[in-house]
Amino acid sequence: IMSCASCTTNAIVPPLKAMADEYGVLRGHVETVHSFTNDQNLLDNYHNSDRRGRSAPLNMVITETGAASAVAKALPDLKAKITGSSIRVPVPDVSIAILNLQLARETTREEVLDHLRDVSLTSPLKRQIDFISAPDAVSSDFIGSRHASIVDAGATKVEGDNAILYLWYDNEFGYSCQVVRVVQHVSGVEYPTFPAPAV
């Protein structure tokens, strides 16, 4: 039995790997501002989770996310180093994960952005991570994105060993594309991409 985890796990694991490989990650917290889902009620009604029983299209709802604990299954070195929580908001699609990391060494915003841009263009993660620098980007711009996550360069903050990444993701279609990539990998199906991944 295989699991592709959740849309949020898929959104944060590739950038976490990119950051951990380059800088080391001592600890971090992910806060996801997540579009509402069919697990929530349209009108106030009974739900196993009290807050999720409140009307999804009319409220912001603080809730939990299993994404932080699932990170350890993909990146064992980060076990018990990442915490997480979620706010469900009244939009139907596209979410954003705010990843607040304490790195193992100091760096600069420019260095982090150059690294993540390079990862999105030339690494084996390029089909999973996208990179944008548009100053006017908003959630609806990412509806239909095939990437697991899109790094928002303009929102990125770095101070010493602290890095805060804003990662957009289409929690429906982007996640579905990620599941297809997993099936292709398990099946041995490969499609050529350009430029070819660096070895």
VOKE-106427 format. One line per field, with one value per residue (C-alpha): residue number from 1; residue in one letter; chain; x, y, z. Coordinates in Angstrom, 3 decimals. Layout:
BEGIN
pos: NUM  ...
code: A  ...
unit: A  ...
x: X  ...
y: Y  ...
z: Z  ...
! end
This chain:
BEGIN
pos: 1  2  3  4  5  6  7  8  9  10  11  12  13  14  15  16  17  18  19  20  21  22  23  24  25  26  27  28  29  30  31  32  33  34  35  36  37  38  39  40  41  42  43  44  45  46  47  48  49  50  51  52  53  54  55  56  57  58  59  60  61  62  63  64  65  66  67  68  69  70  71  72  73  74  75  76  77  78  79  80  81  82  83  84  85  86  87  88  89  90  91  92  93  94  95  96  97  98  99  100  101  102  103  104  105  106  107  108  109  110  111  112  113  114  115  116  117  118  119  120  121  122  123  124  125  126  127  128  129  130  131  132  133  134  135  136  137  138  139  140  141  142  143  144  145  146  147  148  149  150  151  152  153  154  155  156  157  158  159  160  161  162  163  164  165  166  167  168  169  170  171  172  173  174  175  176  177  178  179  180  181  182  183  184  185  186  187  188  189  190  191  192  193  194  195  196  197  198  199
code: I  M  S  C  A  S  C  T  T  N  A  I  V  P  P  L  K  A  M  A  D  E  Y  G  V  L  R  G  H  V  E  T  V  H  S  F  T  N  D  Q  N  L  L  D  N  Y  H  N  S  D  R  R  G  R  S  A  P  L  N  M  V  I  T  E  T  G  A  A  S  A  V  A  K  A  L  P  D  L  K  A  K  I  T  G  S  S  I  R  V  P  V  P  D  V  S  I  A  I  L  N  L  Q  L  A  R  E  T  T  R  E  E  V  L  D  H  L  R  D  V  S  L  T  S  P  L  K  R  Q  I  D  F  I  S  A  P  D  A  V  S  S  D  F  I  G  S  R  H  A  S  I  V  D  A  G  A  T  K  V  E  G  D  N  A  I  L  Y  L  W  Y  D  N  E  F  G  Y  S  C  Q  V  V  R  V  V  Q  H  V  S  G  V  E  Y  P  T  F  P  A  P  A  V
unit: A  A  A  A  A  A  A  A  A  A  A  A  A  A  A  A  A  A  A  A  A  A  A  A  A  A  A  A  A  A  A  A  A  A  A  A  A  A  A  A  A  A  A  A  A  A  A  A  A  A  A  A  A  A  A  A  A  A  A  A  A  A  A  A  A  A  A  A  A  A  A  A  A  A  A  A  A  A  A  A  A  A  A  A  A  A  A  A  A  A  A  A  A  A  A  A  A  A  A  A  A  A  A  A  A  A  A  A  A  A  A  A  A  A  A  A  A  A  A  A  A  A  A  A  A  A  A  A  A  A  A  A  A  A  A  A  A  A  A  A  A  A  A  A  A  A  A  A  A  A  A  A  A  A  A  A  A  A  A  A  A  A  A  A  A  A  A  A  A  A  A  A  A  A  A  A  A  A  A  A  A  A  A  A  A  A  A  A  A  A  A  A  A  A  A  A  A  A  A
x: 0.000  1.313  0.121  0.666  -0.096  -1.957  -1.849  -0.133  2.481  3.240  3.482  6.012  8.211  9.989  10.976  11.892  14.195  15.735  16.355  17.573  20.026  21.534  21.320  20.220  16.958  17.063  13.343  10.348  6.641  4.176  0.992  -1.285  -3.999  -6.149  -9.209  -12.245  -12.851  -15.763  -14.960  -16.444  -20.088  -21.635  -23.928  -23.368  -24.056  -22.710  -19.119  -16.672  -14.343  -16.297  -14.816  -15.132  -18.846  -19.149  -20.098  -17.069  -17.956  -18.693  -15.787  -12.069  -11.635  -8.594  -7.883  -5.100  -3.012  -1.299  1.190  3.897  4.005  3.844  7.033  9.094  7.932  9.459  12.346  13.306  16.019  13.245  11.324  9.886  11.440  8.403  5.140  2.030  -1.444  -4.046  -6.612  -9.404  -10.629  -13.698  -12.117  -12.862  -9.365  -5.667  -3.943  -0.694  1.753  3.906  7.060  9.062  12.474  15.479  18.420  21.716  23.650  23.089  22.240  20.686  17.391  19.197  21.069  17.885  15.967  18.815  18.929  15.161  15.007  17.803  16.032  12.818  14.642  17.364  16.970  15.056  12.413  11.643  8.304  7.296  8.566  7.784  9.101  7.403  8.442  5.269  4.579  0.800  0.322  -2.846  -4.357  -6.524  -3.411  -2.412  -5.627  -4.575  -0.893  0.639  3.363  3.187  4.180  5.110  7.677  6.559  9.845  8.321  6.984  10.142  11.836  15.332  17.176  20.329  19.414  15.650  13.878  10.158  8.868  5.416  4.387  1.251  -0.388  -3.510  -4.694  -6.900  -5.272  -1.656  -2.051  -3.681  -0.704  1.615  -0.285  0.106  3.865  4.066  2.188  4.488  7.557  6.325  5.413  8.768  7.188  9.447  8.780  11.667  11.835  13.862  16.357  17.594  18.027  21.557  23.184
y: 0.000  3.420  6.812  10.085  11.969  15.282  18.308  20.322  17.627  17.540  21.333  21.609  18.513  19.469  22.988  21.543  19.034  21.805  23.937  21.045  19.847  23.314  24.935  22.296  22.727  22.732  23.268  24.855  25.588  25.471  27.521  26.710  29.100  26.487  26.730  25.031  21.370  18.946  17.760  21.027  22.049  24.666  25.706  25.484  21.854  18.879  17.787  15.574  18.572  21.421  24.276  22.426  22.191  25.928  27.306  26.975  29.706  32.238  31.758  31.418  28.203  27.362  23.642  21.084  19.671  16.308  17.647  18.474  14.965  13.402  15.258  12.769  9.895  11.573  13.344  11.258  13.738  16.255  13.966  15.995  19.184  20.550  21.681  22.781  24.246  25.387  28.087  27.124  30.150  30.765  30.329  27.216  26.431  27.272  27.421  28.863  27.291  29.661  27.784  29.373  27.690  27.949  26.981  25.406  28.370  32.019  33.079  35.931  36.413  36.655  33.388  31.534  32.879  32.020  28.494  27.927  29.407  27.042  24.067  24.944  25.082  22.435  19.939  16.639  18.621  20.958  19.298  19.723  23.227  26.353  29.852  33.197  36.778  38.541  41.391  41.203  37.424  36.290  32.869  32.592  32.949  29.420  27.575  24.746  24.765  21.313  21.927  20.679  24.172  27.568  29.674  33.322  35.225  38.580  37.305  35.433  36.736  35.832  37.201  35.416  31.767  32.367  31.870  32.312  30.872  31.455  28.451  28.600  25.351  24.255  21.854  20.030  19.921  20.374  17.559  15.335  15.952  14.973  11.684  11.032  11.674  9.090  6.523  7.252  6.819  3.508  2.308  3.319  5.808  8.753  11.713  13.853  17.325  20.336  21.268  17.826  17.419  17.988  14.762
z: 0.000  -0.960  0.157  -1.663  1.586  1.386  -0.887  1.852  2.510  -1.210  -1.280  1.551  1.164  -2.119  -0.905  2.501  0.792  -1.305  1.795  3.965  1.311  0.852  4.292  6.791  8.706  12.512  13.036  11.399  11.431  8.568  8.639  5.748  4.661  2.985  0.771  2.247  1.382  1.165  4.697  5.966  6.204  3.947  6.798  10.558  11.425  13.380  12.679  14.586  14.726  16.310  14.282  10.965  11.651  11.131  7.725  5.411  2.884  5.638  8.066  8.545  10.527  12.653  12.435  12.506  9.664  9.472  6.931  9.476  10.938  7.458  6.461  8.509  6.297  3.242  4.996  8.072  9.132  9.881  12.244  15.168  13.762  11.897  13.499  11.665  11.797  9.315  8.716  6.319  4.375  2.187  -1.244  -3.335  -4.650  -4.187  -0.821  0.502  2.943  4.979  5.913  8.741  9.040  11.318  9.133  10.171  8.784  8.027  4.503  2.543  0.752  -2.585  -1.990  -1.009  -4.017  -6.412  -4.980  -5.205  -8.720  -9.782  -8.159  -10.025  -13.366  -13.343  -10.492  -10.334  -8.377  -11.294  -12.084  -8.443  -7.610  -9.612  -8.936  -9.537  -8.992  -10.179  -7.721  -8.229  -7.794  -6.000  -5.339  -8.463  -10.646  -9.608  -10.455  -12.763  -11.798  -12.275  -9.679  -6.102  -4.945  -6.320  -4.452  -4.228  -4.493  -3.582  -0.270  0.779  3.929  5.138  8.161  9.299  9.884  9.632  6.295  5.633  2.360  0.893  -1.196  -3.352  -4.443  -6.272  -3.604  -6.131  -9.582  -8.470  -5.968  -8.619  -10.908  -8.076  -7.635  -11.380  -11.062  -8.259  -10.378  -13.332  -11.112  -9.662  -13.174  -14.641  -17.043  -17.899  -20.126  -21.336  -19.851  -20.848  -19.647  -18.629  -14.835  -13.541  -12.387
! end
